[in-house]
Amino acid sequence: MSETPPQPPPPDFLSEEDLDDVRDVLSAHAPMRVAVASCSCGQAYPCLDVQWARPIKQVAEAGG
């Protein structure tokens, strides 16, 4: 393992506690990969057309 390079001293307006808080926040809020479903029309799925069509299809299939 390689050692981390020495950190420069913090600016005068930041305390060590501030920097620790910053590190905690950044590690707790790391980016994450998220999969998003897209409709073939290019909008997020379900698009408004699908939201409109689903209940009508359910009623028709239920014999309404």
C-alpha positions, -999 to 999 in steps of 0.1 A, spaced: 0 0 0 11 35 -7 11 61 20 -11 91 16 8 123 9 10 148 38 -19 172 39 -12 209 37 -21 228 68 -57 240 68 -65 277 61 -68 298 92 -106 300 92 -109 261 92 -103 241 124 -93 205 124 -128 197 137 -143 215 106 -121 194 83 -131 162 102 -168 172 97 -162 178 60 -146 143 56 -175 127 75 -201 144 53 -183 135 21 -179 99 31 -215 96 42 -228 112 10 -207 94 -16 -221 93 -51 -239 61 -61 -248 46 -94 -286 45 -100 -304 28 -129 -334 48 -142 -360 32 -164 -367 51 -196 -397 48 -218 -392 43 -256 -406 78 -261 -375 91 -242 -392 102 -210 -388 86 -176 -409 54 -172 -438 54 -168 -444 84 -190 -478 102 -188 -492 82 -217 -484 49 -198 -499 63 -166 -530 72 -185 -533 38 -203 -527 15 -174 -559 21 -155 -580 19 -187 -564 -14 -196 -570 -27 -160 -607 -18 -162 -610 -33 -197 -594 -66 -186 -616 -67 -155 -646 -67 -177 -656 -31 -171 
